[in-house]
């Protein structure tokens, strides 16, 4: 079974491109802390990830450098020959599903990048315009 679960932070904003057919492809890397510290220093692995379609668009819209992300997918290896005629081997996580790794309140980058609409109150609900009667609303 080839299954990967990563929890870490984006090292940079996702790089999203579109094919001629309109398929979106997001490439990004996740810094994942290692369990063992090296000489009292935290070390991390930087893991390349690739997402396609709606998942790529979701990542492009909601995730930025420094955001904590949960990635589920599988490892895919490959190779290609570069311009110097040398064979290069690749290992990427093909993303199947993503989740937010922390709440919006814990992530100052997300709060700064996505301001609340002017009609929203601090609790996330819109103000009811003056003159609208409470009896006509579907809640109390």
C-alpha positions in Angstrom: 0.0 0.0 0.0 1.3 3.4 -1.0 -0.2 6.0 1.4 1.3 9.3 2.8 0.0 11.6 5.5 2.0 14.9 6.0 1.5 17.7 8.5 3.7 20.7 8.0 4.0 24.2 6.7 4.2 25.5 3.1 7.7 26.7 2.4 6.4 29.1 -0.3 3.2 30.0 -2.1 1.9 27.2 -4.3 2.9 27.4 -8.0 -0.3 26.8 -10.0 -0.3 26.4 -13.7 -2.9 25.3 -16.2 -2.6 22.9 -19.1 -4.0 23.7 -22.6 -7.0 21.6 -21.7 -7.7 23.7 -18.6 -6.5 21.2 -15.9 -4.9 23.0 -13.0 -1.7 21.7 -11.5 -0.4 23.0 -8.1 3.2 22.4 -7.0 4.4 23.2 -3.5 6.6 21.9 -0.8 5.9 21.2 2.8 8.4 21.5 5.7 7.7 18.6 8.0 9.5 18.5 11.4 11.5 15.4 12.2 10.8 13.7 15.5 14.5 13.6 16.5 16.4 16.8 17.1 20.0 17.2 16.0 22.1 18.8 18.8 19.0 20.5 20.3 18.0 21.9 16.9 14.7 21.0 15.2 15.3 19.7 11.7 12.8 19.3 8.9 12.3 17.5 5.7 11.1 19.5 2.7 8.7 17.3 0.7 7.6 18.2 -2.8 3.9 17.8 -3.5 1.7 18.0 -6.7 -2.1 18.4 -6.8 -4.4 18.4 -9.7 -7.9 19.7 -10.6 -10.2 21.0 -7.9 -7.7 20.2 -5.2 -5.1 22.3 -6.9 -7.6 25.2 -7.2 -8.5 24.9 -3.5 -4.8 25.0 -2.5 -4.2 28.0 -4.7 -7.2 29.9 -3.2 -6.7 29.1 0.5 -3.0 28.2 1.2 0.0 30.5 1.4 3.6 30.4 2.5 3.7 29.5 6.2 0.2 28.0 6.4 0.0 24.7 8.3 -1.4 22.0 5.9 -2.4 18.4 6.2 -1.8 16.5 3.0 -3.0 13.0 2.2 -1.8 11.2 -0.9 0.7 8.7 -2.4 4.4 8.8 -3.4 5.2 8.7 -7.0 8.8 8.4 -8.4 10.0 9.2 -11.9 13.0 10.3 -13.9 13.9 12.5 -16.8 17.0 13.6 -18.7 18.0 17.2 -18.2 19.7 19.6 -20.6 23.1 18.4 -19.6 22.0 14.9 -20.7 22.1 13.6 -17.1 19.3 11.4 -15.7 17.4 13.1 -12.8 15.3 11.1 -10.4 12.2 12.6 -8.8 10.0 11.8 -5.8 6.8 13.6 -5.2 3.7 13.2 -3.1 0.6 13.1 -5.4 -2.0 14.9 -3.3 -5.4 13.3 -3.0 -6.8 15.4 -0.2 -5.8 18.5 1.9 -7.1 20.0 5.1 -6.3 23.1 7.1 -3.7 22.3 9.8 -4.8 25.0 12.2 -7.7 27.3 12.6 -7.8 30.7 10.9 -7.3 32.5 14.2 -4.1 30.6 14.8 -2.7 31.5 11.4 -1.9 35.2 11.1 -0.8 34.9 7.5 -4.3 33.7 6.5 -6.0 36.4 8.5 -3.9 39.1 6.8 -4.4 37.6 3.3 -8.2 37.2 3.5 -9.9 40.2 5.1 -13.5 39.8 6.3 -16.2 41.4 4.2 -17.3 44.8 5.4 -20.8 43.6 6.1 -19.6 40.9 8.5 -19.6 41.2 12.3 -16.7 39.8 14.3 -18.6 36.6 14.9 -18.9 35.8 11.2 -22.6 36.7 10.7 -24.0 39.4 8.6 -25.9 42.3 10.1 -29.7 42.2 9.5 -30.7 45.4 7.7 -32.9 47.8 9.6 -36.6 47.4 8.9 -36.5 43.6 8.6 -38.8 41.9 11.1 -37.5 39.0 13.2 -40.7 36.9 12.7 -39.9 36.3 9.0 -36.5 34.8 9.7 -36.0 31.0 9.8 -34.2 31.1 13.2 -34.4 32.9 16.5 
